[in-house]
Amino acid sequence: MSHQSQDAQKTIMIVDDTPENLDVLKGILSPHYRIQIATNGRLAVKVAHSPAPPDLILLDVMMPVMDGYEACRLLKEDARTRDIPILFVTAKAEVEDEIKGFALGAEDYLVKPVSPPIVLARVKTHLGMHDQRKLLADQVTQRTTQLQIRNLELEETRIEVIRQLGRAAEYRDNETGMHVNRMSHYTRMLGLASGLSEPEADQLLHAAPLHDVGKIGIPDSILLKPGKLTNEEFDIIKSHPEMGYDIIGEQSADLLKLGAEIAYTHHEKWNGRGYPRQLKGEEIPLAGRIAAIGDVFDALTSERPYKAPWPVDKALGLIAEEASEHFDPRLAKLFVQQKAEIMEIMERFKDV
């Protein structure tokens, strides 16, 4: 498409209350552009808000009903019209008048009586600049969308890797893979009940599968031992929180930072008798305190080679009894109150 045919597709709105001025500008521009006419600022704003807005506005200053300055202000304040280039066409040639026009967002100033070549040149220049800005804005929007999609794909991949890493640790521990799902959802549920936002609780859901990743570093002879562990062997088992923290390592991603924190602190106890650092009370990060309850509850209510699953009420009773000892008392109370949702999670992620 040629420049001339492209220009012919553009619409210029001429705003002036004097018929002679309208005729002059229309005569200059109509061979090259489609023309809209408005005889005051209020009408100009109305036309600009129509389904077929102009591509550029030539705006007189001194008009009845609404002057050009007010019309310009209204057009530039409105997201629908703020990008339309406005060129003031006026007999007012004082510097202060120009400064006022530019301050309101006008792109240029033409002084009456107008010169046809200058009008055509300025209009063409500002239409071109507007097209370039629009093209750049479209490219930025497109690139931003592509980056958002890419970031979402990366985040989904990261979440899936975390989930599978958590499952890998479980399989070494002769678990079914459902534990990580149930425990993660108990953790999210309790996070919401404790006052976390939906995004914060979702972060817990996605980070919690890493709680036992340190078991990857525990020898099979100890991790899979059918009989009672010796004190030395149990000390090795107790190293898995620190091992998990080391496996995840120092990360910049918030999700992995949270996973490392949960791995390191989910065996700490409110009374300070947990491991590996004997943290006490609120020295234990909130994520670790929440994950501890979800982890213990699922361990109690799950079948293991060495034990039958506890009934839900019995397990909830233990959570309540261990408030202020093993568990944060506020969180323990909140968890016990979520029985209906707990049952729904258990049903959704039954062992197979």
C-alpha positions in Angstrom: 0.0 0.0 0.0 1.4 3.4 -1.0 1.8 6.3 1.5 -0.8 8.2 -0.4 -3.4 5.4 -0.1 -2.4 4.9 3.6 -3.0 8.7 4.2 -6.4 8.5 2.5 -7.4 6.0 5.2 -6.6 8.5 7.9 -9.3 10.7 9.4 -8.6 14.3 10.5 -11.1 16.2 12.8 -11.2 19.9 12.3 -12.6 21.8 15.3 -13.5 25.5 14.7 -16.6 27.7 15.2 -15.9 29.8 12.1 -17.2 28.4 8.8 -14.4 30.2 6.8 -11.7 28.6 8.9 -13.3 25.2 8.5 -13.5 25.7 4.7 -9.8 26.7 4.5 -8.6 23.7 6.4 -11.0 21.3 4.7 -9.8 22.5 1.3 -6.2 21.9 2.3 -6.7 18.4 3.8 -9.7 16.8 2.0 -7.7 15.7 -1.1 -5.5 13.6 1.2 -7.6 12.6 4.3 -11.1 11.9 5.4 -12.5 14.9 7.3 -14.7 15.2 10.4 -16.1 18.6 11.4 -16.9 19.9 14.9 -17.9 23.5 15.7 -17.0 23.5 19.4 -15.0 21.6 22.0 -17.9 19.7 23.5 -18.9 18.3 20.1 -15.2 17.4 19.4 -15.0 15.3 22.6 -18.2 13.6 21.7 -17.0 12.7 18.2 -13.6 11.5 19.5 -15.5 9.1 21.8 -17.6 7.7 18.9 -16.9 4.2 17.4 -15.0 6.0 14.5 -12.6 8.4 16.3 -10.2 10.6 14.3 -6.5 9.9 13.8 -5.5 13.5 14.5 -7.4 16.7 15.7 -6.9 20.2 14.5 -8.3 22.3 17.4 -9.2 26.0 17.6 -8.7 27.6 21.0 -11.4 30.4 21.1 -14.8 28.7 20.7 -18.2 29.0 22.4 -19.6 26.2 24.7 -16.2 24.7 25.3 -12.9 26.2 24.3 -10.0 24.3 22.8 -7.9 24.2 26.0 -10.7 22.5 28.0 -11.4 20.1 25.1 -7.7 19.2 25.0 -7.6 18.6 28.7 -10.6 16.2 28.6 -9.3 14.3 25.6 -5.8 13.8 27.1 -7.2 12.7 30.5 -9.3 10.0 28.9 -7.6 6.7 28.2 -9.7 6.2 25.0 -8.5 9.4 23.4 -5.2 10.5 25.1 -3.1 9.1 22.2 -4.8 11.1 19.5 -2.4 13.8 18.3 -3.8 17.4 18.9 -2.5 20.4 16.9 -3.8 23.7 18.1 -4.8 26.1 15.2 -5.2 29.6 16.5 -4.6 33.3 16.0 -3.2 33.4 19.6 0.6 33.4 19.0 1.9 34.4 22.4 4.5 32.2 24.0 2.3 31.8 27.1 -0.5 30.4 24.9 1.8 27.8 23.3 3.2 26.8 26.7 -0.4 26.3 28.0 -1.2 24.2 25.0 1.8 22.0 25.3 1.3 21.6 29.1 -2.2 20.2 28.3 -0.6 17.6 26.0 -1.0 19.1 22.5 1.6 17.9 20.0 2.0 21.1 18.0 0.8 24.7 17.3 -0.2 26.2 14.0 -0.8 30.0 13.8 -3.6 31.5 11.6 -3.6 32.4 8.8 -2.3 29.0 8.0 0.1 28.0 5.2 -1.2 25.0 3.3 2.3 23.4 2.8 3.0 23.8 6.6 -0.4 22.4 7.6 0.1 19.3 5.3 3.7 18.8 6.5 2.9 19.1 10.2 -0.2 16.8 9.9 1.8 14.2 7.9 4.7 14.4 10.5 2.4 13.9 13.5 0.5 11.1 11.9 3.7 9.3 11.1 5.0 9.8 14.7 1.7 8.6 16.0 1.9 5.4 13.9 5.5 4.8 15.1 4.4 5.2 18.7 1.5 2.9 18.2 3.7 0.3 16.4 6.2 0.5 19.3 3.4 0.2 21.9 2.0 -2.9 20.0 5.4 -4.5 19.9 6.0 -3.8 23.6 2.5 -5.3 24.4 3.3 -8.4 22.2 6.7 -8.9 23.7 5.3 -8.4 27.2 2.6 -11.1 26.5 5.3 -13.4 25.1 7.4 -12.9 28.2 4.4 -13.5 30.5 3.6 -16.7 28.7 7.2 -17.8 28.9 7.5 -16.9 32.6 4.3 -18.9 33.2 5.7 -21.9 31.4 8.9 -21.6 33.4 7.0 -21.4 36.7 4.8 -24.4 35.7 8.0 -26.4 34.8 9.6 -25.4 38.1 6.5 -26.5 40.0 6.4 -29.8 38.2 10.1 -30.4 38.9 9.6 -29.7 42.6 6.6 -32.0 42.7 8.6 -34.8 41.0 11.6 -34.3 43.3 9.3 -34.6 46.3 7.8 -37.8 44.9 11.3 -39.2 44.3 12.1 -38.7 48.0 8.8 -40.5 48.9 9.4 -43.5 46.6 12.7 -44.1 48.4 10.7 -44.1 51.7 8.3 -46.8 50.4 5.5 -44.2 50.1 2.8 -44.1 47.4 3.3 -40.6 46.1 0.0 -39.5 47.5 1.5 -38.3 50.8 3.1 -35.3 49.0 -0.2 -34.3 47.5 -2.2 -34.6 50.7 0.4 -32.9 52.9 0.8 -30.1 50.4 -3.0 -29.5 50.3 -3.2 -29.6 54.1 -0.5 -27.0 54.2 -2.3 -24.8 51.7 -5.6 -25.2 53.6 -4.0 -24.3 57.0 -2.1 -21.4 55.4 -5.4 -19.9 54.2 -7.1 -20.5 57.6 -4.1 -18.8 59.3 -4.7 -15.6 57.3 -2.4 -16.0 54.3 -3.6 -14.7 50.9 -4.5 -17.1 48.1 -1.2 -16.5 46.3 0.8 -17.0 49.5 -1.1 -20.2 50.2 -0.5 -21.4 46.7 3.2 -20.8 47.2 3.0 -23.1 50.2 1.2 -25.7 48.2 3.9 -25.7 45.5 6.9 -25.6 47.9 5.7 -28.2 50.4 6.6 -31.2 48.2 10.2 -30.4 49.0 9.8 -31.0 52.8 11.5 -34.5 52.7 13.8 -34.1 49.7 16.7 -34.6 52.1 15.8 -38.2 52.4 17.4 -38.7 49.0 20.7 -38.5 50.9 19.8 -41.1 53.6 21.3 -44.6 53.0 18.8 -47.3 52.1 20.1 -49.5 54.9 18.7 -46.9 57.3 15.8 -45.4 55.4 14.3 -48.8 54.5 15.3 -50.7 57.7 12.2 -52.8 58.8 13.2 -52.9 62.5 13.8 -50.3 65.2 16.5 -47.8 64.5 19.5 -47.4 66.7 20.2 -44.0 68.2 23.1 -43.6 65.7 20.8 -44.5 62.8 18.0 -42.1 64.0 20.6 -39.3 64.2 21.3 -39.9 60.5 17.6 -39.8 59.7 17.4 -36.5 61.6 20.0 -35.1 59.3 17.5 -35.1 56.4 16.2 -31.5 57.0 19.6 -30.0 56.7 20.4 -32.3 53.8 17.2 -31.1 52.1 18.2 -27.5 52.7 21.6 -28.2 51.1 20.2 -30.0 48.1 17.9 -27.1 47.3 20.8 -24.7 48.0 20.8 -20.9 47.8 18.2 -19.9 45.3 16.9 -16.6 44.0 13.4 -17.9 43.1 10.9 -17.3 46.0 9.3 -20.7 45.5 12.6 -22.6 46.0 13.6 -20.3 48.9 10.3 -21.3 50.5 10.9 -25.0 49.7 14.3 -24.8 51.4 12.8 -23.2 54.5 10.1 -25.9 54.8 12.7 -28.7 54.3 14.9 -27.2 57.0 12.3 -26.4 59.6 9.3 -28.8 59.4 10.7 -31.1 62.2 11.3 -28.2 64.6 8.9 -28.2 67.6 7.1 -25.3 69.3 8.7 -26.3 72.7 12.2 -26.2 71.2 12.8 -30.0 71.3 12.7 -30.6 67.6 15.5 -30.8 65.1 17.9 -30.0 63.6 18.4 -26.6 65.3 16.0 -26.8 68.3 14.2 -23.6 67.3 11.5 -22.6 69.6 8.1 -20.9 69.2 8.0 -18.2 66.6 11.8 -18.7 65.9 10.4 -21.4 63.6 9.3 -19.8 60.3 5.5 -19.8 59.8 5.9 -22.1 56.7 7.7 -24.7 58.8 5.1 -24.5 61.6 2.3 -25.0 59.1 4.1 -27.8 57.2 4.8 -29.7 60.4 1.1 -30.1 61.2 0.2 -31.2 57.7 3.1 -33.7 57.6 2.4 -35.3 61.0 -1.3 -35.5 60.4 -0.8 -37.3 57.1 1.8 -39.7 58.6 -0.7 -40.6 61.3 -3.6 -41.2 59.0 -1.6 -43.1 56.4 -0.9 -46.9 56.3 2.7 -47.9 56.7 4.4 -51.3 56.7 4.8 -51.0 60.4 1.4 -49.5 61.4 -2.2 -49.2 60.5 -3.7 -45.8 59.7 -5.1 -43.8 62.6 -8.8 -42.7 62.5 -9.2 -39.1 61.6 -10.6 -38.1 65.0 -7.8 -39.8 66.8 -5.2 -38.0 64.7 -6.9 -34.7 65.1 -7.0 -35.4 68.9 -3.2 -35.8 68.9 -2.8 -32.5 67.0 -4.9 -30.8 69.6 -3.0 -32.5 72.5 0.4 -31.5 71.1 -0.6 -27.8 70.8 2.1 -25.7 72.6 4.3 -28.8 72.7 5.0 -30.0 69.2 2.8 -27.5 67.3 2.0 -23.8 67.2 -1.1 -23.7 69.4 -3.0 -21.2 67.2 -2.3 -23.3 64.1 -3.1 -26.6 65.8 -6.5 -25.2 66.8 -7.2 -23.9 63.3 -6.2 -27.2 61.7 -8.6 -29.2 64.0 -11.4 -26.9 62.9 -10.9 -27.8 59.2 -12.2 -31.4 59.5 -14.6 -31.2 56.6 -11.9 -30.0 54.2 -9.4 -32.4 55.6 -11.8 -35.3 54.8 -12.3 -33.9 51.2 -8.5 -33.8 50.7 -8.1 -37.4 52.0 -10.8 -38.6 49.6 -9.4 -36.7 46.6 -5.8 -38.1 47.2 -6.5 -41.6 48.4 -3.6 -44.1 48.3 -3.9 -46.5 45.3 
